[in-house]
Amino acid sequence: VVAPDVDLTMAVRATAYAGLLNTGQVCTSSERIYVHESRFTQFSEELADFVAKLKLGNGLDESTDIGPLMRERFRVKIENELATATAAGAQVLTGGGRPAYLPKGYFLEPAVLVNVDHSMSIMREETFGPLLPLMPYRDFDEAIALCNDTTMGLGASLLTHDARLVKRFFDQVKAGTIWINDPLTDNWAGPFGGMKMTGGGRELGQEGLDEFYEVKHVHWDVEGQVKDYWYPYGKDDA
């Protein structure tokens, strides 16, 4: 979620990182981006311009920004998802094609999309690839509702300097990890795991260690006397 108060340059770079790290092949990658309507047009244009300038290539080249996908079938899957979205009315601002200058490898240009909504599978399912669908929101209530309108709940990011929005976000968004202004960072001292249909249990942190426990409940009555709630229940029983 991109709040209206955040610096636009910071928001563009954070969003690109959140959605395109490892070519979007991260379980916590941002799959849907919600931008306040007052900043939506400018943000969309600047994000598309920024993403279009990212360099695709071999990950061993230090100047490379975006590497290939893992398998050809993954590239085809993402292309099909993109085609389904555009057929339903989505508009691609940049990317989505196979770079002609990289004939070897499963490369796909990162794409920025607008005119999307929650009726589209691209906004409801995990793409696991370099797609950045953008959707405007009117107010923060709507932003939270959109975030929660999913069966998944692994992670959610908010870009803002407003502490009141931060408090509402981590109180109301149903996700196992909440990032504020620093998406996709890890802390091994903290628990990692999802809510709803996203995984089960936690790893890392004390909560991760707790997953290895087998809890045993011991009930010990130190007096060892007959209880009045034991059988039989006849009225003349002593």
Buried (B, 14 or more C-beta within 10 A) or exposed (E): BBBBEBEBEEBBBBBBBBBBBBBBBBEBBBBBBBBBBEBBEEBBBBBBEBBBEBEBBEEEEEEEBBBBBBEEEBBEBBBEBBEEBBEBEBEBBBBBEEBEEBEEBBBBBBBBBBBBEEEBEBBBEEBBBBBBBBBBBEEBEBBBEBBBEBEBBBBBBBBBEBEEBBEBBBEBBBBBBBBBBEBBEEEEEEBBBBBBEBBEEBEBBEBBEEEEEEEEEEEEEEEEEEEEEEEEEEEEEE
